[in-house]
């Protein structure tokens, strides 16, 4: 499959796309930009959380994307997989869970055709009733996927066509199953349909690709050079058989060897290893973070002081407002910069951030 030439996207971190840029850093130096990304749109769903914000809007839906676009976000992040018949769809989990005559069953997203995928949950045709959509919790429980405002499942094409704010960036996470082995040919079959949609209707929308799968990130970089590719990592907070996933140092190495443009780390991985921030910056790579701590304004401000260039957040309204206040010039002097801290001072301050935040 051949891909059409695509115009270079104007990512908030990027005016022109050089060979090996620090995509967010160049803009950040120019206008003190700090990038905020809406996680799965307006925020992820957590079926058992007492915090009602995690069940307000169906994650990874057009409804959630457009709700997020009302705030001063730079990007929304969402997960893309490809159905058996080659259609890129937006869905986080590896499996869809449903129920028929009291019996729960599961279907791998990549094993179903588009029509079956769209048959789960609420339907766009009001005359149709969708199959029940359930979800498996981290504890292994199968629960009803209940949200205050529901919305049908959607495709990548629909996201490009129906997200109302044309300059809202898309952080497209290439979602793969950690428990499966993917050959290069298999990865190509999964990635090319996604790239084709972006090529056909991406237009001038800012786009970043990202993936936890090292080979997928490397391959999407080889298949196209128009859009930046970031490597997602737990930053050493979890261990994997593939050692490339086990530390920020390994992430730096992967990016430099594969020509990737940046890293998106679990925020606790950065707080536990603050010295890695300077290594990443010295390598001319961009650095963003994700994780529950990014829903705490103080943790976000700490990252800004450390030189991290952006955060992926669930509490979109609260954090965009906190960042707006954070980026205001000092009242004493409009040109006075925010305080800078030495590595020793930052290390001390980092000890004040709790290891876990309960929601």
N, C-alpha and C positions, 0 to 999 in steps of 0.2 A: 504494500500500500504506500503510495507516495503522498507526501504532505505538501500542502501549499505553503508558499512563503508567507510569513506572518510579520506584520509590523512590530517593531520593538515596543513592548509595553512600558508605560511610564509608571513603574512601581513607585510608591511614595519615597522609597530609598534610592531612586534611580532616575536620572534624566536620559542617560545613554547607557548602553549595555557594553562595557568594556570586556576585555578578555577574561580578567580575573578580578572583578571588583569587590570591594566591601560595600555591598549594595545598600545597606541601610546607613552605614557609617558616613558615607559621603554626604548624604542629605542631612544627617543628624548634625554634622559639623557646620553645615551651611545655615540651617534654620532651627537647630535644636529640636528637631522632630523626634518624637517618641511614638512608636507605632503601637496601636491597640487593635487586636484581632478578636472578633466574636467567635467563641468556641461553638462549633456546630450551629452557627447563626447567632441566636439570642442566648445560647447557653445549653449545656447538655441536660438530659433528663436523668434523674436518680430516683428510681421508683420507691425507695424506702426512706428517703431523706425527709426529716421534719421541716426542712427549709422549703417553703412552697415555691420559691423562685425556680427550683429544679424541676417543677412539674407544671409550670405556667404555660409553656408553648411546646409543641412537638419539635424535638430537635431535628436538624437536617431537613427542614421542610421550607417550602416557599414562604409560608406564613412566618416562620422564625427568621428567615433571611430578611424579609421586608421589615419586620419589627426591629431587627438589629440595625437596619439601615437608617432608622430615624435618629440614631445617636452618632456621635462624632468618631466612628470607627474608620480605620483605614482599609481593613480587610474583614471578611468573614472566612472562617475555616470550615471545611466539610470533607467527609470521607467518600471516596468514589471507588466502586467496584464495577465489574463488567459481567453482565448476565450471560447465560449459556449461548444466547443468540447474538451476542456482541454489542449490547447496548450499555453504555456507562450509566449507572444509577447511583443515587446518593443514599448511603446506609452505612452505619458504623459497624454493627456486629457481623460476625462471620456467618451466623445462622439466623434465619427467621423462625420464630416459634409461633405455632397456632394450635387450635383445638377443634376437633370434630367429634361430635357425639360423646363428649366427655373425655376423649383421648388426646393428650398433648403430643404433637409431633414437631419435628424440626426439618428445615430445608436449608441447605447451604445456598447462600445468595448466588454464587457463581454457577450453581447447578440448575437454577430455574430460568425459564425464559422471561422476557419482559412482561408479557401479559399476566403470568402468574405472580411475578413480583408486585405488580401494581394492584393485584386483587386482594392484597392484605390491608386491613385498616380501612379508614374512611375513603369513600369513592368520590371522584369529581362529578360523576353522574349521580345526581341526587336520587334517581330512581333505583340505584343499585345498592346492595348491602355487601360490604366487604367481609372477608374472612377475619375472625378475631386475630388481633396482633398481640402476642405476649412477649415477655422478655425474661431472659435468664440473668439473675443477679450474680454478683461476684461470689456469693455464698452457694450458688448452684440452685437457688429456688426459682421456679417458673412463676412469674407474676403477671397480672394484667398490666398492660402498658397504659396507665391512666395519666392524662394531662388535662389541664383546665381548658385549653384551646387546642383541639386536634386539627390535623391537616393530612391530606393524602401523601403517600410516598411519591417521590419525584425522580426525574432523570437529570443528568447533567445538562442536557439541552434545555430542559425547562428552566433550570436555574439561570442560564444565560438569557433566556427569553422573558422570564417573569420577574426577576429581581429588578425593582423599579429604579434604583439608583445606579446610573451607568458607570460612574467612576468609583464605585465601591469595589475594592479588589477581592479576588477569589484566591484563597490559599487552598489549593486542591491537594488533599492528602491521598496518596495512592495506597489504598487499603489492601493489605495482604494478610494471610493467616500465618501466624508465627509457627504453627505446628505442621505446615506443609513445606515440601521441597519444590522449588520452582526452577525448571531449566530455563536457559536463555530464550529458547523458542516459546515456551509457555509465557514467560514474562512479556515478550514482544506481543503475543496475541492479546494479552490483557492491557497493555499500555497503548498500543496503536489506536484502538477505537477512542480512547480518551483524548489523545493528541489530535485525532481527526476532528472531533467535535470542537475542540479549542481552535483548531485551524479554521474550521468552516464558519464559526459564529462568535469567536472570541472578541473580534473587532479590537477596540482600543482599551478594553477593560484590563486593569492591572492583574497579573496572575503570578503566583508562586506555586511551584510543585514541591511537595515534601513527602517523605516516606521513612518509616522505621526500618524498611527492608533495604540493606545496603546495596544489593545488586539491582533492585528496582530504581533506586535513586541514581546509581551510576548509569543504568541503561537509558533512563529518560533524558539524562544529560547528553548521552551520545546520539539519541534519536532527534533531539532538537537543541538549538543553542539560543533561541529567542528569549525564553523565559528562565528565570533563575530557579535552581533546584537546591533545596535545603535538606539536610539529613536530620531526621528526628532521632533523639536518643534519650534514654533514661538517665544518662550521665553518671552511671555507676550505681544507681539506687536499686537496680535489679540486675541479675546476672543471666547471661544467655550463652548457649553453646557457641554461637558466632561471636568471637571476641571483639569484632569491630563494633559491637553494640554496647560494650561494657565500661566505657569511660569516655570522658571528654577528650582525653589525649588521643584515643583511637578514632574518635569522630573527626578531630582535626586532621589526622593522617589520611583518613578516607577522603575527606573533602579536597585536600591538596593533591592527592594522587589522582582523583577522578574529576577534577575541575569543577567541583560543586561550589556554590556561592556562599553557603552559610549553614549554621547549626541551629536547631530548635531543641533545647534541652529541658528535661524536667527541672523545675526551678530549684528543688532541693539538691539536685546534683551540682548546681552552680553554687549554692550557698555552702555546701560542704567542701567545695574546691574553688574558692574565689580566685586563686592564682591562675586558674585556667582562662579567666576572662581576658587577662592581658596576653596570654599565649594566642588566643583566638584573634584578638585585635592585631597582634603583631603578624599573624598569618594572613591578614587582610581578608578575613572572613566576617560575615555578619553573625550576630548572636541574638536569638530570641528565646523565650521560655514559655512553658505551659505548666499547668498543675494547679491544685486547689489553693496554694498559697497566693496565686495571682489574683484571687478574689479578695485579698486583704490589701487595702491601700498602702499601708506602711511597708509591706513587702515589695510592692510595685515601686514605691519611691526609693527604697534601698537599691533596687536593680538599676534604676535611673542613675543613681550616684555611682554605681559600679561600672557604668558604661555599657550596660546591656541596652539593646536598641529597640526592643519591643516585647510585648506580652500577649499571650492568648488567654482570654478570660471568659468566665461564665456570667458573672454579674456585670453585664454590659453597661447598664445605666450608672451604677455606682462607680465603676472603675473609670469610665470615660469622663465622668465629672471630676473624680479625684485627679486624674491626669491633667485635665484642664486647669485645675487649681495649682497643681504641681508645677506646671510649665509657665505660670504667670511670673513676670519679672518681680524682683524684690520690691517691696514698698519703699524701702529706703533709697534705692537707686535703680532706675529702670534698666541700667546697663550692667548692674552687678550680677555676676554669675551665681548659680547655686553653689553651696559649699562643696569643696573637694576633700576627700579623705585619703590618707595614706593606706597602704595595704594592711598595716598593723591596726590602724583605727577601724578599717572596715571589718577586719577579722573580729575585733572586739564587738562591734555593733551587730555583726551577724549572730553572735551568741544570744542576743536579746530576742531573736525571732524564734518562736516556738517551733519545735520539730514537726508537730502535727497540728492542723487546724480542724476543729470539729465543726461540722455544719449540720 
